């Protein structure tokens, strides 16, 4: 039934992968061709783009389309690279240029590099956190490392915890085709987030953990108590609404022994 909707539509709205300042045209890069079909069938075509999508000249386009296809899907080039420079005969063409906080981002020297993103998704594919948790766990329009940067800067009260969903391994920075220093930006955003009232509870938790880890005997004892107590707690306590981690997933099985105990046991076996 979707094809019939395409045939009957009076306007088509597409995104924009790149816009060329030299010609005034816009380019969409797809593999399924829905953008093409919508634009060619509808009398009105509308292209919505962020201000960071503009590149200077048409001769630069080949570099970016190759980068996008290679890092997004491993292709040499995508199936459809569609150029729109003017409306079709008896049609209309409109381009919507969106700022939505991008100018503010440009003024932040520590974070302006994030505007270089071409939305290839390479940082998502390599991120160990994203691969295990999936996109829905971020609860944001753009997930993964780049989404954690953009979301926490655009709406710090809503996404203040996203920069902490990162191991700071640097794999995203290594794979990024436009060399965005995502791990550095996530670390910097952590420092900013910790100064806000939104992250007050996290400051308390981190300070408590730091004090605990300064005293190995107390840390070991606390671990033993928690491993004994947690399996016996009712689900109403374990899955309390304040336990954000368990709101959408099951708690992991509590191990009977700590890593320290297992390591010591292995050492004792080797000594024999």
N, C-alpha and C positions, 0 to 999 in steps of 0.2 A: 504493500500500500504506500510505501515511501516514494516510489517512483511517480505515482499519481500526484502526490503532493508537490514534487518537483515540477511536474508538467503544468500544474495549475497555479503555481506561485506567481505573484506579481512583483516580488522583489527578492533578491538574493544577497545575503550578508556573508562575507568571508573575512578571515583574518589576513594578515600580511606578514610574510617572512622577511621581505626586504623591499625598501622603497628607494628609487634612484633619483637623487637630487638633480642630476644632469638632464634627465628626460621627463621627470614628473610621473613616471610610471611606477607601478607596484608589481611585485612578484609573489606568487604563492607556490609552495613546494609541497606536493602531496603524492601519495601512492595509489589512492583509490579513485580520485577524479571527481569527487562530489562537488568541489569548488567549481571546477570547469562546467559541470552539467548545470549547476544552479545558475551560474552567471550567463551561460549561453541561452538558457530557456526563459529567463525572466527579463522583462523589459527594463527593470531598474536594478543596477548592480551597486552594492555598497561595500566598501573595503575599510575595515577598522584596523588601525595600527597605532602602536606606541611610538613616541618621538625617537626612541633609540634605534628604530628599524631603518633609518635613513643611512644610505651609503653614498659616497660622493659621485662616482661615475659608473657607467654600464660596464666598463672594462674590469671593474673590481668584482662584479657579480659572480664571475666564474669561480673565484677563490672561495667565496662564502657558500655557494651551492654545493661545491665539492666537500667542504668542511662539514656542512650540515648533514648531507647524505651519508658520508663515511662514518661520522661519529654517532649518528642516530640509529642506523640500521645496518651499517657495514656495506652499503651499496656504493658503487662508483658514482652514480648519479640517480636521483629519484625518478620514478615513473613519469610524473607530471611536474614540469617546471613552467608555470603559466605566467605570461607577461600581459599586463593590462595597461595600455597607454592612453586609451580614449574609449568613449562609449561606442557600442555597436550602432549601426544605422537605426534611427528612430528610437534609440534607447537613451538611458541616462546613466551616468557614472558619478558616484560620490565617494570621496575619501574622508574618513573621520580620523583625525589625528588626536590621540589621547595622551594627556600628561599624567594625571592620576598619581601625583607624587614623584614623578621621575625627575623633574627639575630640582626638587628638594634633595633627591638622591645624588644628583650630579654635584650638588654643593657640599656633599660629605666626602672629604678627601679619602677617608679610610674605606669607604664603601662604593665609590663611584664606579669602580671596575665591574661591579655586578651588572651594570647596564650594558656591558659588552655581550651578555648572554645571547646566543642564537637559538636557544630552546632545542638543542639536539638531544638532551636527556642522557648524555654520556656519564655525567656525575651521578645520576640516579642508578645507572646500571652497575657502577663500580662501588657504590657506597655500601659498606657492610650493614649499616643500620637500616637503610632502605630495603635492602635485599631480604632482610629477616622480618621487618615489620610491615612492609607494603605501604602503598601510597595513602590509603584511607586513614592510617594511624596519625598522619600529620594534620588531618582535619583542615587542610588549606587548599587553595586553588592550585598552587604549584608546590609539589612535595619535594623531598630530597634535599640535598645540600643547598642548592640555589634557592629553593623555596623557603628554607629555614632562614636564609639571609633576608630575602625580600619580604617575607611575612612578618618577621620580628621587627623590621625597620618600619614597615607600613602601619602595622597595628601591634605595637609593643605590649599593650595590655592583654591582647588576645593570644598572641603567639610568643610570649616571652620565654616559654620553655623550649621552643624549637632549637635554638642554638646549642642546647645541652643534649639534643638527640644526635650526638656526633662523637666519634672516638678521636678526632683530630689526627687521623692516620695520614691525611694528605693525599689519598688516592684520587679524590675529586680534582685537586689542583693539578696533579700529574696528567690526568686524562683530558682535561678541559682544552678544547681546540683553540680557544681565544685567551687562554692563560689567566683565568680569573683566580685570584688567591683565596679560594673559598674557605679553606681551613683557617687562615689568618683572620678573615672577616668574621667567621663564626666565633673564634676565640675572643676577638675584640668586642663582639656583640654580647658575649657572656659577661664580660666585665661591666658593660653598660647596664645590662639587665639586672645584675646583682645589686645595683645601687637604687633600683626602683622599689616602691612599696609592694608591687606585684610579686616580687621574688623574695619577700621578707621571710617566708617559711623556709625557702631553700637556704638562705643564709644561716638560719638557725640549725638546719639539718647538717650543713657542711661544717659549721663550727663544732657541733657535737661530735661528728665523725672524726674531725681532726684531733680533738681532745682524746677521743677513745683510742685512736691509732698511735697516740704518743705513749700509751701505756699497754704494752703487749699482753701482760697478764690479765688485765681487765678486759681487753679486746677478746682474748681467747675464752675467758669465762662467759662473757656476754654472748659469744657465738654458740657456746654449748647450751646455754639457757634458751636461746631463740630456737635452736634446732629441736629442743625438747618440747617447748611450749607451742610453737606454731602449728604442728600437725594436729594438736588437740583442741585448737580454737574452733568454735562454730563458724559456719560460713557467713552468718550475719555480721560477724566481726571482721573476718578476712576480706569480705567483699563489701565493706562499708562504703558509702558514697564518697567518703573523703580519701579512700584508697584509689587514686586516679588510675594507677597502673592496672588494677584489676577490674576497672569499669567495663572494658571491652574484651578482656581475655582472662584465661584461667591462670591462677598462680602456679609457678613451676613447683615440681615436687621437691620437698625439702630434703637435702642429702643427710645421711646419717653421720657422716664424718666430714670435717673441714679439710681443705686442701693441705693445710699444715700438718694435720694428723696423718693423712695418707702419705705425704712426703716423708714424714718421720718413720712411718711404718716400713716404707720401701727402703729407706736407708738402713734400718735395723736388719731387714732381710738380706741386703747386700753384704753387710758386715759378717753375717754368719757364713 
